Amino acid sequence: MFFDGGSPAGPCPDLNCAKRKSMGYKKNALSSHRDGITRRRFVQGMAAASVVAGLDLRAWPALARDSAIRQQVLRGNHFELAIEEAAVNYTGRSRIATAVNGSVPGPQLRWREGDTVTIAVANHLRSPTSIHWHGVRLPAPMDGVPGLSYAGIAPGETFVYRFPVLQSGTYWYHSHSRFQEQTGHYGPLIIEPAGADPIQYDRDYVVMLSDWTDENPETVFANLKRQSDYYNFHQRTVGTFISDARKNGFRPTLSERLRWGAMNMSPTDILDVSGATYTYLMNGAPPAANWTGLFKAGERVRMRFINGSSMSIFDVRIPGLPMTVVQADGNDLEPVTIDEFRISVAETYDVVVSPQAGRAYTIFAQAEDRTGYACGTLAPEPGMTAPIPPMDPRPQLTMVDMGMGAMSAMTETKMDGHSAAAPIATPSMNLPGMTDMPGMDMGGAAQSETPPMRPVAAPHGSQTGVSGDFGATPFPQPNPNTPLAPAPAITASARPPTPIALRLGPEIDNVAQSPSERLGDPGIGLMDNGRRVLTYAGLRARYRGADPRPPEREIELHLTGNMERFIWGFNGHKFSDAEPLRLRLGERVRIILVNDTMMAHPIHLHGLWSELENGQGDRRPYKHTINVKPGERLSYLVSADTPGRWAYHCHLLYHMESGMFREVIVA
């Protein structure tokens, strides 16, 4: 379904607005009153979660505290899932959610690498639904995107997914039908390796983060379309001007305000949807419900963090307990010990912790804009708690975030200590594709949409198991047993993209003049905070990838938008106006992303791995979702080894529905 130029995320081509509004949502009397939303936030801290259908409402709080600790886990190779309405209460008010097997999140699915799984999904809703297996390599008809890979699942029907499991790691699943993901249709997916797990641990917990609103998501979307900063209650005022002038001087403060005013933008616009309407959940429990994972002192506890939210980026830490990051997006990493990490929408990070003392620890995940948090507890005994730390100061964007370059930002007063010129100590960067392209106007470039016809030479005696053209069948996930093949004899450099000019207009309100590589920057609000913070530059794959070929061509895509109109797209075009991006089966390409907007965008390419070029050579981390900071330019390699029609989009749900979506055809 296409809505306002958005993505085919709707359930089926004939779904209309009336049907979307009959999905079981109850009308929220607070949806048009901001003061009502504030009152709802007041009761959030006292309310316990409950996701129980058909039970006495008076029993929900006690049941919720118990169910928040127990998670339904389904193992094997055949699964039956029911998509249905369920009553929930996160704020003291009953609402209707889209649940999987009666729960939000849905049950934890446990698969095993090498098995063939079948999942029978029954739709008990009054509108079509779907399930996308996020980050899973599979045939395109099983990917679960209505309008691309299949028609979706009609009301009253059952669709059976069936495919071989070719990988291991931490993933998740969610609806790709309109706003069902926002209303609870998501769940964790863990794939156990076929052999011994190289990650040693004694206990294993999934920590799934998400955001919930009592408002109908259609109302949230309409509010954003009418006023993009509708949920931002932290605008700068005359009072903050006086305060800044006293601290930084009148002229620098006035100059800085005038620069932002000339762009008609606000440095306080961090996340589009905030804690003004969101309640942040950990494994389906709001903060007061205190989800708890138990441990014994000295154990190695594996924690699989999944950001299953619709619009919220989280900064995660466990005060007093260092975390060793061992996996990102399902792929093993060289272990790196940190105190905090940022997890964007749809990303996953596995960490190992070793609590030594007989005390409780708080798992603290604050929203990037500091308007709320999710939290839980690690404890040796049930019922124990630990202090919840105060949220960090609310950050503000800088001129670097607007793509004005580091030199420009060095002259500007930082309101949050966010230094763009001095990233934390990380491996040196030497990224291909990071130099300015000749002939570009204000940094703009478009992709070369026609794949080269030059065949790729297949190495003789290849041990990769691929037949025919090298790379024309799926490469294995990097692992200790991945066979490596010699690189084919391709001496020509990658064919660069065709430069174009991006100009301001109805779909573009900013073009980055000096986009920069920011992989060593942990993100706005995290620089110089006194903690060791993970960066993309610090991600080093534990194993080399199986495809050693250099790219044949480069595809440059600009992430663009108009905040006032709440329109988002690639290269200044929303989905309804864009042609598919075509890759030849077996082709190796470099994708360059340039973020011309003031928002971070977690970009997800379905069906194919994205090998982030972060200076780690042949140990590039494999990811399925890459968070692109404001004003950032980065690149990654893609092997087009699986044919089909694939979705390619920003994983901020309302951005995707507003046009930041492309179709990728591999043939």
C-alpha positions in Angstrom: 0.0 0.0 0.0 1.3 3.4 -0.9 0.5 6.3 1.4 1.7 9.8 0.7 4.4 8.5 -1.5 5.6 6.0 1.1 6.7 2.4 0.9 4.8 -0.8 0.0 4.7 -1.5 3.7 0.9 -1.9 3.6 -0.6 -5.3 3.7 -1.8 -5.5 0.1 -2.5 -3.3 -2.9 -6.2 -3.0 -2.3 -6.0 -2.0 1.4 -7.6 1.4 1.8 -7.6 3.9 4.6 -10.9 2.8 6.0 -9.6 -0.7 6.4 -6.5 0.5 8.1 -8.5 2.4 10.6 -10.5 -0.8 11.4 -7.6 -2.7 12.8 -8.9 -2.8 16.3 -7.4 0.4 17.7 -9.5 2.2 20.2 -9.9 5.9 19.7 -7.5 7.8 22.0 -9.1 10.8 23.6 -5.7 12.2 24.3 -4.5 12.1 20.7 -5.2 15.7 20.0 -4.4 17.2 23.4 -0.8 17.6 24.4 -1.7 18.2 28.1 -3.5 14.9 28.0 -0.3 13.2 26.8 1.6 14.8 29.7 -0.9 13.3 32.1 -0.5 9.9 30.5 3.3 10.2 31.0 2.6 10.9 34.8 1.0 7.5 35.3 3.6 5.6 33.2 6.0 5.2 36.1 3.4 3.6 38.3 1.8 1.3 35.8 2.8 -2.3 35.3 2.8 -4.0 31.9 0.2 -6.6 30.9 -0.3 -8.3 27.7 -3.1 -10.8 28.6 -6.2 -11.3 26.5 -9.6 -12.0 27.9 -8.8 -11.7 31.6 -10.2 -9.5 34.4 -8.6 -6.1 34.2 -8.2 -6.0 37.9 -5.8 -8.9 37.8 -3.5 -7.5 35.2 -0.8 -5.7 37.2 0.1 -8.8 39.2 0.0 -11.0 36.1 2.1 -8.5 34.3 4.9 -8.5 36.8 5.1 -12.2 36.5 4.9 -12.4 32.7 7.5 -9.7 32.4 10.0 -12.1 33.8 8.9 -15.2 31.9 9.3 -15.1 28.1 7.7 -17.7 25.9 10.4 -19.6 24.0 9.6 -21.8 21.0 12.2 -24.2 19.7 12.4 -26.7 16.8 11.9 -26.5 13.1 8.1 -26.2 12.9 6.3 -23.2 14.4 2.7 -22.0 14.5 2.1 -18.3 15.1 -1.2 -16.5 15.4 -1.4 -12.8 14.7 -4.3 -11.4 16.8 -5.6 -8.6 18.9 -4.7 -8.5 22.6 -5.5 -6.1 25.4 -2.5 -4.3 26.9 -2.0 -1.8 29.7 1.3 0.0 29.9 0.0 3.4 31.2 -3.0 2.7 33.4 -5.3 2.7 30.3 -6.4 -0.3 28.4 -5.5 -0.4 24.7 -5.6 -3.0 21.9 -2.3 -4.3 20.5 -1.3 -6.5 17.6 0.1 -9.5 19.3 1.9 -12.7 18.3 0.5 -15.7 20.1 -1.2 -13.3 22.5 2.0 -11.6 23.7 4.0 -8.4 23.1 6.7 -8.9 22.2 5.9 -12.2 20.4 7.4 -15.4 21.5 11.2 -15.9 21.3 11.9 -18.3 18.3 14.9 -20.6 18.5 16.2 -22.0 15.3 19.3 -24.0 14.5 21.7 -23.3 11.6 21.4 -26.0 9.0 17.8 -26.9 9.7 14.9 -26.2 7.3 12.2 -24.4 9.2 8.5 -24.0 8.5 6.4 -21.3 10.2 2.6 -21.3 9.8 1.3 -17.8 10.4 -2.4 -17.5 10.9 -4.0 -14.1 10.6 -6.8 -13.5 13.1 -6.9 -9.8 12.5 -9.5 -7.9 10.5 -6.9 -6.7 8.1 -4.0 -8.3 6.2 -0.7 -8.9 8.0 2.8 -10.2 7.3 6.1 -11.2 9.0 9.5 -10.2 7.8 12.5 -12.1 9.2 14.9 -9.3 9.8 18.5 -10.0 8.8 17.8 -13.6 7.7 19.2 -14.7 4.3 16.4 -16.6 2.5 14.6 -16.8 -0.8 12.8 -13.6 -1.8 9.3 -15.1 -1.7 9.9 -15.9 2.0 11.1 -12.4 3.0 7.7 -11.2 4.0 7.2 -7.8 2.4 3.7 -7.3 0.9 3.8 -5.9 -2.6 7.3 -7.1 -3.3 8.0 -10.7 -2.3 4.4 -11.8 -1.8 0.8 -10.6 -1.4 0.7 -10.7 2.4 -1.6 -12.7 4.6 -5.3 -12.0 4.2 -7.7 -12.0 7.2 -8.6 -15.6 8.1 -5.8 -17.1 6.1 -2.6 -18.9 7.0 0.6 -18.6 5.2 3.4 -21.1 5.6 7.0 -19.8 5.4 9.5 -22.5 4.6 13.3 -22.0 4.0 16.7 -23.4 5.0 18.5 -21.7 7.9 21.9 -20.6 6.5 23.3 -18.5 9.4 23.4 -18.1 13.2 23.1 -15.2 15.6 20.7 -12.7 17.1 17.9 -11.4 14.9 14.2 -10.5 15.1 10.9 -10.6 13.2 8.2 -8.0 12.7 5.3 -7.0 10.6 5.9 -5.2 7.3 2.2 -4.1 7.1 1.5 -0.4 7.7 1.9 0.4 11.4 1.4 -3.0 13.0 5.0 -3.0 14.1 4.2 0.1 16.3 1.3 -1.7 17.8 3.2 -4.7 19.0 3.8 -7.1 16.1 7.4 -8.0 16.7 9.5 -10.6 18.5 13.1 -11.9 19.0 14.7 -14.6 16.8 17.8 -16.5 18.0 19.6 -18.9 15.6 21.9 -21.3 17.3 25.1 -22.3 15.4 25.3 -25.8 13.9 28.5 -26.5 15.8 30.1 -25.2 19.0 29.3 -21.6 19.7 32.6 -19.6 19.8 31.1 -17.3 22.3 31.4 -18.7 25.8 28.7 -18.0 28.3 26.8 -19.5 31.2 23.4 -17.7 30.9 21.7 -16.3 27.9 19.1 -13.4 28.0 17.3 -11.6 25.2 16.8 -7.9 26.0 14.3 -6.5 23.5 13.8 -2.7 23.5 10.7 -1.1 22.0 8.4 1.9 22.2 4.7 2.0 22.8 2.1 4.8 22.3 -1.5 4.8 23.5 -2.3 6.9 20.4 -3.4 5.3 17.2 -0.3 5.2 15.0 -2.3 6.8 12.2 -2.8 9.8 14.6 0.9 10.0 15.3 1.7 10.0 11.6 -0.9 12.6 10.9 0.5 14.8 13.7 4.0 14.5 12.2 2.7 15.4 8.8 0.9 18.5 10.1 3.8 19.6 12.4 7.1 17.7 12.3 8.1 18.7 15.8 4.7 18.0 17.3 6.3 15.7 20.0 9.3 18.0 20.7 8.6 19.9 23.9 12.3 21.0 24.3 12.4 23.9 21.9 14.8 26.7 22.6 13.3 29.9 24.0 14.2 33.4 25.0 15.1 32.0 28.4 17.6 29.6 26.9 19.0 32.4 24.7 19.7 34.5 27.8 21.3 31.5 29.6 23.5 30.7 26.6 24.5 34.3 26.1 25.6 34.5 29.7 27.7 31.4 29.3 29.0 31.9 25.8 28.7 35.6 25.0 26.0 37.5 23.3 27.5 37.7 19.8 28.4 34.0 19.5 25.0 33.0 20.8 23.2 35.4 18.4 25.3 34.2 15.4 24.5 30.5 16.2 20.8 31.2 16.6 20.7 33.1 13.3 22.5 30.2 11.4 19.8 27.8 12.6 17.1 30.2 11.9 18.3 30.7 8.3 18.0 27.0 7.8 14.5 27.0 9.4 15.6 24.1 11.6 16.1 23.4 15.3 19.1 21.9 17.0 16.8 20.2 19.5 15.1 18.0 16.9 16.7 14.7 17.8 14.0 12.1 17.5 10.7 12.7 15.7 8.6 10.9 18.3 9.5 11.4 21.9 8.6 10.3 25.5 5.8 12.8 25.2 3.8 9.9 23.8 6.1 6.9 24.0 6.5 4.5 26.9 9.8 2.7 26.5 9.7 -1.1 27.1 12.2 -3.8 27.9 10.9 -7.2 26.9 7.4 -5.8 27.0 7.7 -4.2 30.4 7.7 -0.5 31.3 10.3 0.7 33.8 8.1 0.2 36.9 7.6 -3.5 36.0 11.3 -4.2 36.4 12.1 -7.0 34.0 14.8 -9.1 35.8 17.5 -11.5 34.7 19.1 -13.7 37.3 22.7 -14.7 37.7 25.2 -16.2 40.0 28.3 -14.3 40.9 31.1 -15.0 38.5 29.0 -16.3 35.7 29.4 -15.1 32.1 26.0 -13.7 31.1 25.2 -13.2 27.4 22.8 -10.5 26.8 21.3 -10.2 23.3 20.1 -6.6 22.8 17.5 -6.0 20.1 16.1 -2.6 19.2 12.6 -3.5 18.0 11.2 0.0 18.4 9.5 1.9 15.7 11.3 5.3 16.0 13.6 5.2 19.1 17.4 5.1 19.3 18.7 4.0 22.6 22.0 4.5 24.5 22.6 1.4 26.7 24.7 0.9 29.8 24.8 -1.2 33.0 26.4 1.1 35.6 29.2 -0.6 37.4 29.4 -3.5 35.0 31.6 -3.4 31.8 30.2 -5.0 28.7 32.2 -7.0 26.2 30.6 -6.7 22.7 30.9 -10.0 20.9 28.4 -9.8 18.1 26.6 -7.2 15.9 23.6 -7.9 13.7 24.1 -11.6 14.2 27.8 -11.7 13.2 30.7 -12.4 15.5 33.1 -9.6 16.4 36.6 -9.5 17.9 35.6 -8.8 21.5 35.8 -5.1 22.6 35.0 -4.0 26.2 33.0 -0.8 26.6 30.7 0.9 29.1 28.0 2.0 26.7 26.7 1.6 23.2 24.2 3.2 21.0 21.7 0.8 19.3 19.7 2.2 16.4 16.3 1.0 15.3 16.5 -2.7 14.0 20.2 -3.2 15.1 21.2 -6.1 17.5 24.3 -6.3 19.7 25.3 -9.2 21.9 27.4 -8.5 24.9 28.9 -10.6 27.7 29.0 -9.4 31.3 30.6 -11.1 34.4 28.9 -9.8 37.5 31.3 -10.5 40.4 29.5 -9.1 43.5 26.3 -10.3 45.1 24.5 -7.2 44.1 21.9 -6.0 41.6 22.7 -4.0 38.5 20.4 -1.7 36.5 20.1 -2.3 32.7 19.6 1.3 31.5 18.5 2.3 28.0 17.9 6.0 27.6 16.3 7.4 24.5 18.7 9.4 22.4 16.7 12.6 23.0 16.7 11.9 26.8 12.9 12.1 27.1 12.6 8.7 28.7 14.1 5.3 29.2 13.6 1.6 29.4 15.2 -0.3 32.3 15.5 -3.7 33.9 17.7 -5.5 36.4 20.4 -8.1 36.6 20.3 -9.6 40.1 21.4 -12.7 42.0 17.9 -13.0 43.6 14.3 -12.1 42.5 13.0 -8.8 43.7 16.3 -7.1 44.0 16.8 -3.7 42.4 19.6 -1.2 41.9 19.6 2.6 41.6 18.4 4.0 38.3 20.9 6.6 37.1 19.8 10.1 36.1 19.5 10.6 32.4 22.3 12.5 30.6 21.8 16.1 29.6 19.7 16.6 26.5 22.0 16.9 23.5 21.8 19.4 20.7 22.7 19.2 17.1 25.7 21.0 15.7 26.7 22.3 12.3 28.6 19.0 11.7 25.2 17.3 12.0 23.9 19.6 9.3 26.8 18.5 7.0 28.7 21.8 7.4 31.9 20.0 8.1 34.2 19.7 11.1 36.0 23.0 10.5 32.7 24.9 10.6 31.7 23.2 13.8 35.1 24.0 15.5 34.2 27.7 15.5 30.7 27.1 16.9 29.9 26.9 20.6 29.0 23.3 21.6 26.0 23.1 23.9 26.5 19.5 24.9 30.3 18.9 24.8 29.9 17.1 21.5 33.2 17.6 19.8 33.2 16.7 16.1 36.9 17.2 15.6 38.2 14.8 18.2 36.7 11.3 18.0 37.7 8.7 20.6 40.7 6.6 20.0 39.9 4.1 17.2 41.7 2.5 14.3 42.7 5.0 11.6 40.2 5.4 8.8 41.0 5.0 5.1 37.7 4.4 3.5 37.3 3.9 -0.2 34.8 6.1 -1.8 35.2 8.8 0.8 36.8 11.4 -1.4 34.7 14.1 -3.1 33.5 13.1 -6.5 34.4 15.5 -9.4 31.6 17.5 -10.8 29.3 17.2 -7.8 27.1 20.1 -6.9 26.8 20.6 -3.1 27.7 17.0 -2.5 24.9 15.5 -4.6 25.2 12.4 -6.7 22.8 9.8 -8.0 23.4 6.1 -8.5 24.3 4.5 -11.8 21.2 2.4 -12.2 22.3 0.2 -15.1 24.6 -2.7 -14.0 27.7 -3.3 -16.1 27.5 -6.0 -18.7 31.2 -7.0 -18.1 31.2 -10.6 -16.8 32.9 -11.3 -13.5 35.7 -13.8 -13.8 35.3 -16.9 -11.7 38.4 -18.2 -10.1 39.4 -21.7 -11.0 39.4 -24.3 -8.3 37.1 -22.2 -6.1 36.3 -23.7 -2.8 33.4 -21.5 -1.9 30.8 -23.9 -3.1 29.3 -21.4 -5.6 28.5 -22.7 -9.1 28.5 -20.8 -12.3 29.5 -17.2 -12.0 31.5 -16.4 -8.9 29.1 -14.9 -6.4 25.9 -15.9 -8.2 24.7 -18.1 -5.3 24.7 -17.0 -1.6 28.0 -16.7 0.1 28.2 -18.3 3.6 28.0 -16.2 6.7 31.6 -15.6 8.0 32.5 -18.3 10.5 35.5 -20.4 11.4 34.8 -22.9 8.7 34.1 -20.4 5.9 36.3 -21.4 2.9 38.1 -18.6 1.2 38.6 -18.2 -2.5 41.3 -16.3 -4.3 40.2 -13.0 -5.6 39.3 -12.9 -9.3 41.6 -11.0 -11.6 39.7 -7.7 -11.8 42.2 -4.9 -12.2 39.9 -2.1 -13.2 38.8 0.3 -10.4 35.2 0.5 -9.5 33.1 2.5 -11.9 32.0 5.7 -10.1 28.4 6.9 -9.9 27.1 9.5 -12.3 27.1 12.9 -10.5 23.9 14.9 -10.3 22.9 18.1 -8.6 20.6 18.1 -5.6 18.7 21.3 -5.2 16.4 22.6 -2.4 12.7 22.1 -3.1 9.5 20.5 -1.9 11.3 17.2 -1.0 14.7 18.6 0.0 15.2 21.2 2.7 19.0 20.7 3.2 22.0 19.5 1.2 25.1 18.7 3.1 27.9 21.0 1.9 30.7 19.0 3.6 29.5 15.5 4.6 32.2 13.8 6.6 33.2 10.3 7.7 32.0 9.9 11.3 32.6 6.3 12.1 34.8 7.2 15.0 32.1 9.4 16.5 29.9 7.5 19.0 27.0 9.9 18.2 25.4 13.1 19.5 25.4 13.3 23.3 28.0 10.5 23.8 31.3 12.2 23.0 33.5 12.9 26.1 30.9 11.6 28.6 33.5 9.9 30.7 32.5 6.4 29.6 34.0 4.0 27.0 31.5 4.2 24.2 31.3 1.8 21.2 31.8 3.3 17.7 31.4 1.8 14.3 35.1 2.3 13.8 35.7 -0.2 16.6 33.7 -3.0 15.1 36.1 -5.7 13.7 34.8 -9.0 12.3 36.0 -12.1 14.0 36.3 -13.9 10.6 37.0 -12.7 7.1 34.2 -12.6 4.6 34.0 -15.2 1.8 33.8 -12.7 -1.1 37.2 -11.2 -1.6 36.4 -9.3 -4.9 36.7 -5.6 -5.2 33.5 -3.8 -6.2 32.8 -3.3 -10.0 30.9 -0.1 -9.5 29.8 2.4 -7.0 26.2 3.5 -6.2 25.8 6.8 -4.3 22.6 7.5 -2.6 21.7 10.6 -0.6 19.3 10.4 2.3 17.1 13.4 1.8 14.0 14.9 3.3 11.9 18.0 4.1 11.3 18.2 7.8 8.4 20.7 7.6 6.5 18.5 5.1 7.7 15.3 6.8 8.7 13.8 3.4 11.7 11.5 3.3 13.5 9.8 0.4 16.6 8.8 -1.5 18.2 11.3 -3.8 15.3 13.7 -3.4 12.7 11.2 -4.5 10.1 9.5 -2.3 9.3 5.8 -3.2 6.3 6.6 -5.4 8.6 8.7 -7.7 11.6 6.4 -7.8 12.7 3.7 -10.1 14.0 0.4 -8.7 17.7 0.0 -8.0 18.9 -2.8 -10.3 21.8 -5.2 -9.5 23.1 -8.0 -11.7 23.1 -11.4 -10.0 26.7 -12.1 -8.9 27.7 -8.4 -9.0 29.9 -6.8 -6.3 29.1 -3.2 -5.6 30.0 -0.4 -3.2 27.1 1.6 -1.9 27.9 5.1 -0.6 25.4 6.8 1.6 25.4 10.5 2.3 23.0 11.8 4.9 21.8 15.3 3.9 19.4 15.5 6.8 19.6 16.4 10.5 18.2 13.0 11.5 20.0 9.7 11.9 18.7 7.0 9.5 19.1 3.3 10.2 19.2 1.9 6.6 18.2 -1.8 6.1 18.9 -3.7 2.9 16.8 -6.9 2.8 18.2 -10.2 1.5 21.9 -9.2 1.3 24.7 -8.5 3.7 26.1 -5.0 4.1 29.9 -5.1 4.7 30.7 -1.8 6.4 33.9 -0.2 5.2 35.3 1.0 8.5 39.1 0.7 8.1 39.3 -2.9 9.3 40.4 -4.3 5.9 39.2 -7.9 5.3 37.6 -7.9 8.7 34.8 -5.6 7.7 31.8 -6.1 10.0 28.8 -7.7 8.3 25.6 -5.9 9.2 22.0 -5.9 8.1 21.2 -2.4 9.4 23.6 0.6 9.2 22.9 3.8 11.2 23.9 6.9 9.2 24.5 9.9 11.4 23.4 13.4 10.4 25.9 14.9 7.9 27.7 11.6 7.5 29.2 9.9 4.5 30.0 6.2 4.7 30.2 3.2 2.4 29.7 -0.6 2.4 30.2 -3.5 0.0 27.3 -5.7 -1.2 27.5 -9.0 -3.0 24.3 -9.4 -5.1 24.2 -13.2 -4.5 20.5 -13.8 -4.0 17.9 -13.0 -6.8 14.6 -11.3 -6.2 12.8 -8.1 -5.4 14.2 -6.7 -2.1 13.1 -3.8 0.1 15.7 -1.1 0.9 14.6 1.5 3.4 15.1 3.6 6.5 13.9 1.5 9.5 12.4 4.5 11.3 8.8 3.4 10.6 7.3 6.8 9.9 10.2 7.8 7.7 9.7 4.6 5.6 6.0 5.3 5.3 6.8 8.9 4.2 8.9 7.8 1.3 12.4 6.7 2.4 12.1 3.3 0.6 13.5 1.8 -2.5 13.0 -1.5 -4.3 16.2 -3.4 -5.2 16.0 -5.9 -8.0 18.7 -8.6 -8.2 18.4 -10.5 -11.5 
